[in-house]
Amino acid sequence: MSSINPFIDELQQHHKPLTQPLVTKPLVIQHKPQIRATRSDKLHNIKFPIDENLRLELKRLKKVCAPAYYRKYSEKLEQTKFNSLLLSRGLNTQKDHIDWKQSYKDSGRYMHVVINEIDYNEIGGGYGIAILKDISERRAVYCIMKAMIRWVKNGGSLEEIL
């Protein structure tokens, strides 16, 4: 079938089919996934094994510190909070006096510490104590807690912990 205008017939004969479709999909831009920074106030819960002597000693020390803590912060001192304060103090001051090779046994009974991101990185981070000493995070916390109890028995001040 020919059209009335010969010019249109001529165009149709010389027309080449399109190799690309007329409708194109929008370009999808590939973004690199952003590495999110870890919040500095993030908390980590670490449980560490205790034997009966360690449990009694930590409870006794908490009882002794509770009145001073209440006077200072007007809130009750919980056992986990006391353990966390003791651990933070040990990380900051007693790292050189800790016996990392002391006997360690998982007793099945645990206490907890809840520490901030900075202290956690010092224990279990890429260059933390656990990696450098080739021990677990739980064992590192256990050794620090034992060293802090030894420090208190040798005349360390509980007021410094608070």
C-alpha positions as CSV (number, residue, x, y, z in Angstrom):
1,M,0.0,0.0,0.0
2,S,1.4,3.3,-1.0
3,S,0.6,6.6,0.5
4,I,-0.5,9.7,-1.2
5,N,2.8,11.5,-0.6
6,P,5.7,9.8,-2.4
7,F,8.2,11.3,0.0
8,I,6.8,9.2,2.9
9,D,7.1,6.1,0.8
10,E,10.7,6.9,0.2
11,L,11.4,7.4,3.9
12,Q,9.9,4.0,4.7
13,Q,12.0,2.2,2.2
14,H,15.3,3.7,3.6
15,H,14.3,3.3,7.2
16,K,16.5,1.0,9.3
17,P,15.0,-0.7,12.4
18,L,16.1,0.7,15.7
19,T,18.6,-1.3,17.6
20,Q,17.8,0.2,20.9
21,P,14.3,0.5,22.3
22,L,12.8,3.9,22.4
23,V,11.9,3.6,26.1
24,T,15.0,3.3,28.3
25,K,15.1,2.3,31.9
26,P,16.4,4.9,34.3
27,L,20.0,4.6,35.2
28,V,20.5,2.9,38.6
29,I,23.4,4.5,40.4
30,Q,25.4,2.1,42.5
31,H,26.3,3.7,45.8
32,K,29.0,2.3,48.0
33,P,27.5,1.2,51.3
34,Q,28.4,3.6,54.0
35,I,30.2,2.4,56.9
36,R,28.3,3.6,59.9
37,A,30.2,4.8,62.9
38,T,29.5,3.0,66.2
39,R,27.9,5.2,68.8
40,S,30.3,6.1,71.6
41,D,27.6,5.5,74.2
42,K,26.8,2.0,73.0
43,L,26.9,-0.6,75.8
44,H,28.2,-4.1,75.8
45,N,27.1,-6.8,78.2
46,I,29.8,-9.4,79.1
47,K,29.1,-12.2,81.5
48,F,32.1,-13.7,83.4
49,P,32.2,-16.9,85.4
50,I,32.5,-16.7,89.2
51,D,33.3,-19.1,91.9
52,E,31.7,-18.9,95.3
53,N,34.5,-16.9,96.9
54,L,34.5,-14.3,94.1
55,R,30.7,-14.0,94.3
56,L,30.7,-13.4,98.0
57,E,33.6,-10.9,97.8
58,L,31.9,-8.9,95.0
59,K,28.6,-8.8,96.9
60,R,30.4,-7.7,100.1
61,L,32.2,-4.9,98.3
62,K,29.0,-3.8,96.7
63,K,27.3,-3.6,100.1
64,V,30.1,-1.5,101.5
65,C,30.0,0.9,98.5
66,A,26.2,1.2,98.3
67,P,25.7,4.0,100.9
68,A,28.4,6.2,99.4
69,Y,27.0,5.6,95.9
70,Y,23.5,6.6,97.1
71,R,24.8,9.8,98.7
72,K,26.6,10.7,95.4
73,Y,24.1,9.8,92.8
74,S,20.8,9.4,94.7
75,E,20.1,6.0,93.3
76,K,20.5,2.4,94.4
77,L,23.7,0.6,93.5
78,E,23.0,-2.6,91.6
79,Q,25.5,-5.5,91.5
80,T,26.0,-5.2,87.7
81,K,26.6,-1.5,88.0
82,F,29.2,-2.1,90.8
83,N,30.9,-4.8,88.7
84,S,31.0,-2.4,85.8
85,L,32.5,0.4,87.8
86,L,35.1,-2.0,89.3
87,L,36.1,-3.2,85.8
88,S,36.4,0.3,84.3
89,R,38.6,1.3,87.2
90,G,40.7,-1.8,86.7
91,L,41.1,-1.1,83.0
92,N,42.2,2.5,83.6
93,T,44.6,2.0,86.5
94,Q,45.6,-1.6,87.2
95,K,46.4,-3.1,83.8
96,D,50.1,-3.6,84.7
97,H,49.3,-5.5,87.9
98,I,46.9,-8.2,86.4
99,D,47.9,-11.8,86.3
100,W,46.7,-13.0,82.9
101,K,47.9,-16.6,83.5
102,Q,45.9,-17.3,86.7
103,S,43.7,-20.4,86.8
104,Y,40.4,-20.0,85.1
105,K,37.5,-22.4,85.0
106,D,34.0,-21.8,83.6
107,S,31.9,-22.6,86.6
108,G,28.5,-22.2,85.0
109,R,27.6,-19.4,87.4
110,Y,28.0,-15.9,86.0
111,M,27.9,-12.2,86.9
112,H,27.6,-9.4,84.4
113,V,29.3,-6.2,83.5
114,V,27.8,-3.6,81.2
115,I,30.6,-1.4,79.7
116,N,30.8,1.4,77.2
117,E,32.2,1.1,73.7
118,I,35.6,2.5,74.6
119,D,36.2,0.0,77.5
120,Y,34.8,-2.8,75.4
121,N,37.3,-2.1,72.6
122,E,40.1,-2.1,75.2
123,I,39.0,-5.7,76.1
124,G,37.7,-7.2,73.0
125,G,38.5,-4.9,70.1
126,G,40.9,-5.5,67.3
127,Y,43.9,-4.6,69.4
128,G,42.3,-5.4,72.7
129,I,43.5,-7.4,75.7
130,A,41.8,-10.6,74.6
131,I,43.6,-10.6,71.2
132,L,47.0,-9.5,72.6
133,K,47.0,-12.0,75.4
134,D,45.3,-14.8,73.4
135,I,42.5,-15.3,75.9
136,S,38.7,-14.9,75.7
137,E,36.8,-11.7,76.7
138,R,35.3,-13.5,79.6
139,R,38.7,-14.6,80.9
140,A,40.0,-11.1,80.5
141,V,37.1,-9.7,82.6
142,Y,37.6,-12.4,85.2
143,C,41.3,-11.6,85.5
144,I,40.6,-7.9,85.9
145,M,38.0,-8.5,88.5
146,K,40.3,-10.8,90.5
147,A,43.0,-8.2,90.3
148,M,40.7,-5.4,91.5
149,I,39.6,-7.5,94.5
150,R,43.3,-8.1,95.3
151,W,43.8,-4.3,95.0
152,V,41.0,-3.5,97.4
153,K,42.3,-6.1,99.9
154,N,45.8,-4.5,99.8
155,G,44.4,-1.1,100.8
156,G,42.8,0.3,97.6
157,S,40.1,2.8,98.2
158,L,36.5,2.0,97.2
159,E,35.7,5.7,97.0
160,E,38.0,5.9,94.0
161,I,35.8,3.4,92.2
162,L,32.7,5.6,92.5
